[in-house]
């Protein structure tokens, strides 16, 4: 086995937890999809109070995932972290939910927004016409508990693409490399965000575990085979990246 907290060890366990998350979603897929639709039964009693800047899908979907992952590990109350933050016997696991509408499809086609409190990566961001900008996420690559126990930090993102009517066209799961892997992936995971000082995770560039014979860091949970052609043309490369072995469910919506 690998030396604890070595790059090989980190990548091995990143993959193991990716598979665990994928498994949780696979066994509860119908429950998840049914949960997303429960808001419709009482829509006329909440819709008028929803602010224009608030996504009804984003807020509600987070609750459904809390429900699905309630046995994943011990929830941690740290204010710095992702939507869901668990401690397991050998790691700290962050899982964040990203929801994107088809009107903003560019926010998911190649990279996704990632907050500083949602990753432990370190590297340089290339900014056109300027010097490369150093970057370091706020999460530690390795957590040290008060009793001296060391546990690595793993970060995952569940990304949902949906339209105005609430139809889901794609759900995928991806893993952003731990900061200990900076000499393996260099600056590939990082691209400049839309606003100064912000970053995006370049998940389509960084979609394989380089130390694990290029196993996939990216898995598709759901793919709508009946999505409009213009949408399919913008995201079909994602399906091609993962291959059939990493697609859980295709559905004609």
C-alpha positions as CSV (number, residue, x, y, z in Angstrom):
1,X,0.0,0.0,0.0
2,X,1.0,3.6,-0.4
3,X,2.7,5.8,2.2
4,X,0.1,7.7,4.2
5,X,-0.7,11.1,2.7
6,X,1.7,10.6,-0.2
7,X,0.4,11.7,-3.6
8,X,-0.4,8.1,-4.5
9,X,-2.3,7.6,-1.2
10,X,-4.2,10.8,-1.7
11,X,-5.2,10.0,-5.3
12,X,-6.2,6.4,-4.3
13,X,-8.6,7.6,-1.7
14,X,-9.9,10.5,-3.8
15,X,-11.0,7.8,-6.2
16,X,-12.4,5.5,-3.5
17,X,-14.6,8.3,-2.1
18,X,-15.6,9.3,-5.7
19,X,-16.9,5.8,-6.1
20,X,-18.6,5.8,-2.8
21,X,-20.5,9.1,-3.6
22,X,-21.4,7.7,-7.0
23,X,-22.7,4.5,-5.3
24,X,-24.9,6.6,-2.9
25,X,-26.4,8.5,-5.8
26,X,-26.9,5.3,-7.9
27,X,-28.9,3.4,-5.2
28,X,-31.0,6.4,-4.5
29,X,-31.4,7.9,-8.0
30,X,-35.2,7.6,-8.2
31,X,-35.5,8.9,-4.7
32,X,-33.3,11.9,-5.6
33,X,-35.4,12.7,-8.8
34,X,-38.7,12.3,-6.9
35,X,-37.3,14.6,-4.2
36,X,-36.5,17.3,-6.7
37,X,-40.1,17.4,-7.8
38,X,-41.8,17.6,-4.3
39,X,-41.7,21.4,-4.4
40,X,-44.2,21.4,-7.3
41,X,-46.9,20.0,-5.0
42,X,-46.9,23.3,-3.0
43,X,-45.5,25.7,-5.5
44,X,-48.4,28.2,-5.3
45,X,-47.7,28.6,-1.6
46,X,-44.0,29.6,-1.9
47,X,-43.3,30.9,-5.4
48,X,-44.5,34.5,-4.7
49,X,-42.0,34.9,-1.9
50,X,-38.9,33.7,-3.9
51,X,-36.5,36.5,-4.7
52,X,-35.6,37.1,-8.3
53,X,-31.9,36.3,-7.6
54,X,-32.8,33.0,-5.8
55,X,-33.0,29.7,-7.7
56,X,-35.9,27.5,-6.5
57,X,-34.0,24.5,-7.8
58,X,-30.7,25.3,-6.2
59,X,-32.1,25.9,-2.7
60,X,-34.4,22.9,-2.7
61,X,-31.9,20.4,-4.3
62,X,-29.4,21.0,-1.5
63,X,-31.9,19.6,1.0
64,X,-32.4,16.5,-1.1
65,X,-28.7,15.8,-1.1
66,X,-28.5,16.3,2.7
67,X,-31.1,13.7,3.0
68,X,-29.4,11.2,0.7
69,X,-26.0,11.6,2.4
70,X,-27.2,11.5,6.0
71,X,-25.2,8.3,6.7
72,X,-22.1,9.2,4.7
73,X,-20.1,10.3,7.7
74,X,-20.1,12.5,10.8
75,X,-21.2,16.0,9.7
76,X,-18.7,18.7,10.6
77,X,-19.8,22.1,11.8
78,X,-16.8,24.1,10.5
79,X,-18.0,27.3,8.8
80,X,-15.3,26.9,6.2
81,X,-16.2,24.2,3.7
82,X,-18.7,23.0,1.2
83,X,-22.4,22.5,1.3
84,X,-21.8,19.1,2.9
85,X,-18.8,18.4,5.0
86,X,-18.2,15.0,6.6
87,X,-15.6,13.3,8.7
88,X,-15.0,9.6,8.0
89,X,-12.6,7.2,9.7
90,X,-9.7,8.3,7.5
91,X,-10.6,11.6,5.7
92,X,-12.6,14.8,5.7
93,X,-14.9,14.9,2.7
94,X,-16.4,18.1,1.2
95,X,-19.3,17.8,-1.3
96,X,-20.7,20.9,-3.0
97,X,-23.8,21.2,-5.2
98,X,-23.5,23.4,-8.3
99,X,-26.8,24.2,-10.2
100,X,-26.7,25.8,-13.6
101,X,-29.6,26.8,-15.9
102,X,-29.4,26.2,-19.6
103,X,-29.5,30.0,-20.0
104,X,-26.0,30.1,-18.4
105,X,-24.8,26.8,-19.9
106,X,-21.3,28.3,-20.4
107,X,-20.9,28.0,-16.6
108,X,-20.6,24.2,-16.9
109,X,-19.4,23.3,-20.3
110,X,-15.6,23.3,-19.5
111,X,-15.1,24.5,-16.0
112,X,-17.1,25.4,-12.9
113,X,-16.9,28.1,-10.2
114,X,-15.2,27.0,-7.1
115,X,-15.0,29.0,-3.9
116,X,-11.8,29.5,-2.0
117,X,-13.4,27.6,0.9
118,X,-14.2,24.7,-1.3
119,X,-10.7,23.5,-2.3
120,X,-7.2,22.9,-1.1
121,X,-5.4,23.3,-4.4
122,X,-2.4,25.5,-4.9
123,X,-0.9,26.8,-8.1
124,X,-0.8,29.6,-10.6
125,X,-3.7,31.1,-12.6
126,X,-2.9,32.2,-16.1
127,X,-4.5,35.6,-16.9
128,X,-4.3,36.9,-20.4
129,X,-1.9,39.8,-20.8
130,X,-0.8,39.6,-17.2
131,X,1.7,37.7,-15.0
132,X,0.5,34.4,-13.7
133,X,-1.3,34.9,-10.4
134,X,-0.5,32.6,-7.4
135,X,-3.5,30.9,-5.8
136,X,-4.1,28.8,-2.7
137,X,-7.4,27.5,-1.6
138,X,-8.5,28.0,2.0
139,X,-8.9,24.3,2.8
140,X,-5.9,22.4,4.2
141,X,-4.6,19.5,2.1
142,X,-4.3,17.6,5.4
143,X,-6.4,18.4,8.5
144,X,-4.7,18.0,11.9
145,X,-7.1,17.4,14.8
146,X,-6.5,18.6,18.3
147,X,-5.4,15.0,19.3
148,X,-2.7,15.1,16.5
149,X,-4.6,12.8,14.1
150,X,-4.0,13.7,10.5
151,X,-6.7,13.2,7.8
152,X,-6.6,14.3,4.2
153,X,-9.1,16.7,2.6
154,X,-11.1,15.5,-0.4
155,X,-13.4,17.8,-2.5
156,X,-16.2,16.8,-4.8
157,X,-18.8,18.7,-6.9
158,X,-22.2,17.5,-8.0
159,X,-23.2,19.6,-11.0
160,X,-26.8,19.9,-12.2
161,X,-27.8,21.4,-15.6
162,X,-31.6,22.2,-15.8
163,X,-33.9,24.5,-17.8
164,X,-36.6,27.0,-16.8
165,X,-39.3,24.4,-16.7
166,X,-37.2,22.4,-14.2
167,X,-36.3,19.5,-16.5
168,X,-32.8,18.2,-15.7
169,X,-30.6,17.6,-18.7
170,X,-27.4,16.5,-17.0
171,X,-26.0,15.7,-13.5
172,X,-22.4,14.9,-13.2
173,X,-19.9,14.3,-10.3
174,X,-16.3,15.4,-10.3
175,X,-13.3,15.5,-8.0
176,X,-10.9,18.4,-7.7
177,X,-7.4,17.3,-6.9
178,X,-6.0,17.8,-3.3
179,X,-3.3,20.4,-3.0
180,X,-0.7,17.7,-2.3
181,X,-1.1,16.8,-6.0
182,X,0.1,20.2,-7.2
183,X,3.3,18.7,-8.7
184,X,1.2,16.1,-10.5
185,X,-1.4,18.4,-12.1
186,X,0.6,21.6,-12.0
187,X,-1.8,24.5,-13.0
188,X,-4.2,22.4,-15.1
189,X,-7.1,22.5,-12.5
190,X,-7.1,26.3,-12.3
191,X,-8.5,28.9,-14.6
192,X,-9.4,32.5,-13.9
193,X,-12.9,33.3,-12.7
194,X,-15.2,35.9,-14.1
195,X,-14.3,38.3,-11.3
196,X,-10.9,39.3,-10.1
197,X,-9.5,36.9,-7.4
198,X,-12.0,34.1,-8.3
199,X,-11.1,30.8,-9.8
200,X,-12.8,28.0,-11.7
201,X,-12.0,24.3,-11.6
202,X,-11.1,23.2,-15.1
203,X,-12.7,19.8,-14.7
204,X,-12.7,18.8,-18.4
205,X,-8.9,19.4,-18.6
206,X,-8.4,17.5,-15.3
207,X,-10.8,14.6,-15.8
208,X,-8.5,11.6,-15.0
209,X,-6.5,10.3,-12.1
210,X,-3.0,10.6,-13.4
211,X,-1.5,8.3,-10.8
212,X,-4.2,5.6,-11.2
213,X,-3.8,4.7,-14.9
214,X,-6.0,7.6,-15.9
215,X,-9.2,6.4,-14.3
216,X,-11.9,9.0,-14.6
217,X,-12.3,11.8,-12.1
218,X,-15.6,12.6,-13.8
219,X,-18.8,10.5,-13.7
220,X,-22.3,11.2,-15.2
221,X,-25.2,10.5,-12.9
222,X,-27.9,11.4,-15.3
223,X,-28.0,12.3,-19.0
224,X,-31.2,13.4,-20.8
225,X,-31.2,11.7,-24.2
226,X,-34.0,14.0,-25.3
227,X,-32.3,17.3,-24.5
228,X,-32.6,20.0,-27.2
229,X,-30.0,19.7,-29.9
230,X,-28.4,23.1,-29.2
231,X,-27.9,22.1,-25.6
232,X,-26.5,18.7,-26.6
233,X,-24.1,20.2,-29.0
234,X,-22.6,22.3,-26.1
235,X,-22.1,19.5,-23.6
236,X,-21.8,16.3,-25.7
237,X,-18.0,16.5,-25.2
238,X,-18.5,15.8,-21.5
239,X,-20.3,12.5,-22.3
240,X,-17.4,11.6,-24.7
241,X,-14.8,12.4,-22.0
242,X,-16.2,9.9,-19.4
243,X,-17.1,7.0,-21.7
244,X,-20.0,4.5,-21.2
245,X,-18.5,2.9,-18.1
246,X,-18.9,6.1,-16.1
247,X,-22.5,7.0,-17.1
248,X,-25.0,5.9,-14.5
249,X,-28.4,6.7,-16.1
250,X,-29.7,7.9,-19.4
251,X,-33.3,9.0,-19.6
252,X,-35.6,10.5,-22.1
253,X,-37.2,13.5,-20.4
